[in-house]
């Protein structure tokens, strides 16, 4: 493949989702939430204003 064929298209989505889960751990820059049988890590940004626990 040539270099020009290896470009990636960027896709950005600006949407809000709401999920109910159990907070398992909160660290300096991440929060770990259990949703169903999975624990997921979510980054916490300094500009996060709508984080409610």
Secondary structure, DSSP 8 states (H G I E B T S, - for coil): --GGGG---------------EEEEE-SSEEEEEETTEEEEEE--TT------
